[in-house]
Amino acid sequence: ENIVVFNLPLLFQLENKYQVASVLCHEIAHQKLNHVQNSIIQHAKINNSKEVKDKTKEIAKQKYNRNQFASQLLKKLIYNNKELSRKLELEADSLGFVYFNKAFKNNIQAPLETLTLLKSLDKEKDSLTIEDYKEILKNTGLTFNKEWFTSELSGYNYQKGNKFWNIDS
C-alpha cells in the first residue's frame, strides 16, 4: 500500500540527509520491486507446498524425536527464507543506488557510507547483556534494577548441547 517503514533508532544513527535519502531510496526500491507482496506469496507457497505438508505428516507419524525433526524442518524453512531475504536486500540496494544517484549525483558516496554504518549497527548477538537492557530501558522512564538479573537459577544453563540457531546465520 505504498507504506515505507523507517526504524527510528536507525534514523538517530544516520549522520546527514544524504544517508537518510539513501535508506529511503532503498525502501522505495523494495516497494517498486514488490518485495513485500512477493515475499508473502512465496512464504505461502512454501508453507503450503506438497513437500512441507508431506514432511509434516511424516514427522507427526514418528513415535520418537518428533520435536527434533520438527525443529530441523522449521530451521531449514527459516534459513531458506533468510537466504531469499538477503537476495531481496541486495536487489533493493542496487535499485536504491540507482534512485539515489539520479537524485544526488554529487553525493554518490552516501549510500556506501550508509551501508558501512548499517554494517556496524546491524550485528546480532547470541543474547542480550545487562548493558543492552540498560540501553533499551534508558529512554523509557523505567529505572534499571540489576537485581532483576540475579536469582538462584542465574547460573543454570537452559541450553542443552549445541545451540539451535547459528549465530552468524
Residue pairs with C-beta under 8 A, 6 or more apart in sequence:
2 31
4 24
4 27
4 28
4 31
5 27
6 23
6 24
6 27
10 23
10 118
10 121
11 20
13 117
13 121
14 20
14 23
14 114
14 117
15 113
15 117
16 110
18 104
18 107
18 110
19 110
19 113
19 114
19 117
21 100
21 103
21 104
21 110
22 96
22 100
22 110
22 111
22 113
22 114
23 114
25 96
25 97
25 99
25 100
25 103
25 111
26 92
26 93
26 96
26 111
27 92
27 96
28 96
28 99
29 91
29 92
29 93
29 94
29 95
29 96
29 98
29 99
30 36
30 88
30 92
32 95
33 88
33 91
33 92
33 95
35 88
35 91
35 92
39 84
39 85
39 88
42 84
43 81
46 52
46 77
46 80
46 81
47 77
52 73
52 77
55 73
56 70
56 73
59 66
59 69
59 70
59 73
60 66
62 69
71 164
75 164
75 165
79 169
82 169
93 111
93 115
96 111
97 108
97 111
100 108
100 110
100 111
101 108
104 110
124 167
125 132
125 167
126 163
126 167
128 136
130 146
130 149
133 144
133 149
134 144
137 143
137 144
